[in-house]
Amino acid sequence: MIEIYHNPRCRKSREGLVILEESGQTFKIVEYLKEVPSKKYLSQLVKKLGIKPGELLRKNEAVWKEQYKGKELSDDEILEAMVKHPKLIERPIVISGDRAVLGRPPELIAEFISK
């Protein structure tokens, strides 16, 4: 089952959702601001994405700038920050089995689901 980690207030996330809807494939929407993923899940997710936790961060968010910017954080501390403040998680993320893609730009989602 395909899942999209989605924030309905985010334009890129809404664009990614449209791509999934138009694909005709069955998928589940996870509003990660309401269903906050665990630190363990986020750790598994960054492995599926093939990135470091810092690459999944939204560093322009006010909470990042106010509480974390300029600090040397370990990967573990970055994951903890994302659990505490899920707005820091970049979106949209589409997951299918052991694969995942960050939909930035959203067109990457179309490529991902066509494989």
C-alpha positions in Angstrom: 0.0 0.0 0.0 1.3 3.4 -0.9 1.3 6.1 1.8 1.7 9.8 1.5 2.9 11.8 4.5 0.9 14.9 3.8 0.2 18.4 5.2 -2.9 19.8 3.6 -1.7 23.4 4.2 1.4 22.8 2.1 1.1 23.6 -1.7 3.8 21.0 -2.7 2.1 18.4 -0.5 -1.3 19.1 -2.2 0.4 18.9 -5.6 1.8 15.5 -4.7 -1.6 14.3 -3.5 -3.1 15.2 -6.9 -0.4 13.2 -8.6 -1.4 10.1 -6.5 -5.1 10.7 -7.1 -4.6 10.9 -10.8 -2.5 7.8 -10.9 -5.6 5.7 -10.0 -3.5 3.7 -7.4 -4.8 3.0 -4.0 -3.1 5.0 -1.2 -3.4 6.1 2.3 -3.0 9.7 3.5 -1.1 10.2 6.7 -1.5 13.7 8.1 1.8 13.5 10.0 1.0 16.7 12.1 -1.9 14.8 13.6 -0.3 11.3 13.5 3.2 12.1 14.5 5.7 9.4 13.5 7.9 7.9 16.2 11.7 8.5 16.3 12.2 4.8 15.3 9.9 5.2 12.3 11.6 8.4 11.2 14.9 6.6 11.4 13.7 3.8 9.2 12.2 6.4 6.8 15.4 8.3 6.3 17.1 5.0 5.5 14.4 4.2 2.9 14.9 7.7 1.4 18.7 7.1 1.4 19.3 10.4 3.2 20.6 11.8 6.5 18.1 13.1 9.0 19.2 16.6 8.4 18.2 16.4 4.8 14.6 15.8 5.9 14.5 19.0 7.9 12.6 22.2 7.1 15.2 24.6 8.2 13.2 27.7 7.4 10.5 26.9 10.0 10.5 29.4 12.9 10.8 26.6 15.5 14.1 25.5 13.8 15.5 29.0 13.7 14.5 29.8 17.3 15.5 26.6 19.0 18.1 24.7 16.9 19.8 26.9 14.3 23.6 27.1 14.8 23.7 24.1 17.2 25.7 21.0 16.4 23.0 18.2 16.6 23.6 14.5 16.1 21.3 12.6 13.8 19.6 11.2 16.9 18.9 14.8 18.2 17.6 15.9 14.8 15.1 12.9 14.8 14.0 13.9 18.3 13.5 17.5 17.2 11.3 16.2 14.3 9.2 14.1 16.7 8.8 17.0 19.1 8.0 19.5 16.3 6.6 17.6 13.3 6.4 20.8 11.3 10.1 20.3 10.8 9.6 17.2 8.6 9.9 18.0 4.9 6.9 17.0 2.8 5.4 15.3 1.0 6.9 11.9 1.5 5.5 8.9 -0.5 6.3 5.4 0.8 5.7 2.1 -1.0 7.1 -1.0 0.8 10.8 -0.6 1.4 11.1 2.4 -0.9 10.3 6.1 -0.3 10.7 9.4 -2.1 10.6 13.0 -1.0 8.2 14.8 -3.4 10.3 17.9 -3.9 9.6 18.6 -6.7 6.2 16.7 -6.7 7.0 15.3 -10.1 9.3 12.9 -8.4 6.2 11.1 -7.1 5.0 10.3 -10.6 8.4 8.8 -11.4 8.4 6.9 -8.1 4.9 5.3 -8.5 5.6 4.3 -12.1 8.4 2.0 -11.1 
